[in-house]
Amino acid sequence: MTSFKAACIQNNAQNNISDNLPIVRSLIREAVDLKADFIALPECVSLMEPDAKALEAKAPEEKNHPFLSMYEDEAKSSRTWILGGTLAVKITDKETENKVANRLYLFNPLGKIVATYDKIHMFDVDLGNGLSYKESATYSPGNKAVVTPLPWGNLGLSICYDIRFAYLYRALAQAGANILCAPSAFTKITGQAHWHILQRARAIETGCFVISPGLCGNHAQGKETFGHSVIIDPWGKVLADAGPDVGVITAKIDMEKVTEARHKVPALTHDARFKVNRGEID
């Protein structure tokens, strides 16, 4: 198989898992009705809780997370691949200071988890006007990049702030990825300035399809996310854009486009060694 239909779900997660679950389930079923073969969901899809202490208190252990059992049921009943967005889950690793992981899950059509990825790059920023984030105060970062097979190609996993680190995507592509996903909860401020540019750049640099679902709308404590989930082809063309509101987008993914783009511009094979010389002021 060289083509499939991809879907991005865009939701407005609030700070209560039980309230978010039926909405997300309904959106998954909408994507299934649209004949999607692969369904991707955003970062923080089950819980958007800006308060660090509240987030740690609300994060379930992985084995008890209701979204995981829901994903299992929906993947199995629809025979669809589901990239279940990121969930805040409690971890028990004694070597980590923080006890919550921001973890992405891939389910196969049998409802089995076949890959997970913990967000590597922590969103520690100060955007001005009193708007700052410090994910490292809450989350334990991952340290492993992940490429995993799909029926149509190889999927490179990433999450939100990762998109700013081009070396990660080059490494994923050179490890065999030809589809990239970056589920996100981009802030409205950074999204308006950088979202589309970064998503298109990662596609162009690697010759990969990019499938990036995002949260949208207003959340607790005045937080806003940008939305505009996108599906982008390897030449950097935006195939679908969800805009600012809750919904589902789809696009046909023709994997021959990867071969075509990489034949035209084989940048992944053009690595060169170099040194950086630091000049001095006389």
Secondary structure, DSSP 8 states (H G I E B T S, - for coil): --EEEEEEEE----S-HHHHHHHHHHHHHHHHHTT-SEEE--TTSS-----HHHHHHH--BGGG-HHHHHHHHHHHHHT-EEEEEEEEEE---TT-SS-EEEEEEEE-TTS-EEEEEE--S--EEE-STT-EEEGGGTB------EEEE-SSSEEEE--GGGGG-HHHHHHHHHTT-SEEE--B--BHHHIIIIIHHHHHHHHHHHT-EEEE-B-EEE-GGG-EEE---EEE-TTS-EEEE-TTSSEEEEEEEETHHHHHHHHH--GGG-------------
